[in-house]
Amino acid sequence: MKKIIHLIAATRPNFMKIAPLFHALSQERWALPRIIHTGQHYDYDMSDTFFSDLNLPKPHFNLRIGSGTHAEQTGKVMIAYERLVVKEKPDLVVVVGDVNSTLAVALVVAKLGIKSAHLEAGLRSFDRRMPEEINRIVTDSLADLLWTPSPDGDKNLISEGIHREKIKRVGNIMIDSLEMMSGRIKSDDACVKLGLNSGRFGLITLHRPANADNIDMLSTFSESLMYIAEKIPIIFPVHPRTKKNLISFNLYKRLGNAPGVHLLRPLSYIPFMNLVFNCKFVITDSGGLQEETTYLNIPCLTLRPNTERPITITKGTNSLCQITEINNKVDEILKGKIKIGKIPKLWDGLTAVRVVKSIRDFLAV
Ligand code: UD1
C-alpha cells in the first residue's frame, strides 16, 4: 500500500515550496502525494498560473475557503480540511511556510492524531505583531517533524523546548524551485517584453499589512518610487491587497502615470523570476524574495523592522530598510556600493531529496 502524503498549499509562495517535493515524491514507488489547495489565494494570477509554471497537476482537492479575517480564514480551513482528512486518512500531512492555512491544518491534524511535518520550520522574527510569527510558533509546537532551512531555525526550535530528534536541517526548498526552473526562467522574455535592459531596472513588491494597509507608509513609499524612477525604471507587480489600498488612498493613478514607473498585475513564477534574475536591486517586504536575492547575489532592501530570515542579512545580500531610508540606500546601490553575499549551506537545489529521505525514515518505508 502506498503512503498517502498530503501537501498543503494555500497562497502564492506556498506553491513554490510544494512543487519540488511533489515532483520528488512522484518518483517514489511507495508514495502517493496529494495536493490540497485551501483556496486562500484564488485569483488566476495568484494561484492557477503557478500550477502551470511549476508543472504541477491541478490540486487533487480544493477547499475554496477564500479571503476573510484571520479567524474566518483559519476557521474555514479547519472545518473544511477536517472533513477531508478523516475521509482520506493520509499517512503524513506536510504544511509549508507560515500562512493562516498552515496553522489551521497543523491544528486539525494534531487533534486527530495524524502525523504532520512542517517545511520551513524554526524561522522567527520575534515580532508577534506579525500574524505569520504566531502561525510559525504554533505550527512548530504541533508538528511531528520539523524541516529547517538554516542553523538559526534549529536554534530557535531548541530554545522553545522542541525535541532535537524532531528537527532535520534540510535546506531551502525555494531554491529547489528556482534551480528546477532556471532554464525556463533564463529563456523567458518578461524583461525583453517590458523593454528593459538586464541590470538596468529595480523590482518592487509590497504586500504586508503593516506597509500596504497604512496610508502614510503607502504615500511615502509612492513618493520614493517616483524619486527612484527618475534615475532608473521601476517595475512593480502589485499584490491585490496593495492595489486595493493604493486605489482607495488615491495613489494608484498618480504612481502609475509617473515616468519610469511600471505598475503590473501580479506575475506568475517564471516571468517574475526572469525579472528577479535581471534586475539591479529589489525592494520588498516578502519573505521568499529575501532568500532568492541572497541566492542570486542581488541587493535586496527589505521594508520591515525585522526578519525571520536573519541569514539573508548575516550571509546574504539583504538589508533591512526603513521607508525613509529607501532613497539614500538606492542612491548608494546606483553608485556601486553593493553588499556582496555568500550562499548559505544547503541552499543547493537538493532540499526535496533530503526531505524525501526524512519522510522515508519517519514512515519507515
Ligand atoms: C497572505 C499571507 C502572507 C503571505 C502572503 C503571500 C496570512 C496571514 N498571510 O497574505 O503571510 O506572505 O499571503 O502573498 O496567511 N486577494 C485577492 N485575490 C487572491 C488573494 C487575495 O484579491 O487571490 C486579496 C483579498 O482582498 C484579500 C487580500 O488580498 O482579502 C489579502 O489576502 P490574504 O490571503 O488574506 O492575505 P495576503 O496579504 O495575501
Residues whose N, C-alpha, C, O or C-beta is under 5 A from the ligand:
A	BS01	UD1	T11 R12 P13 Q40 H41 Y42 D43 M46 S67 G68 D98 V99 N100 P131 E132 H207 P240 R241
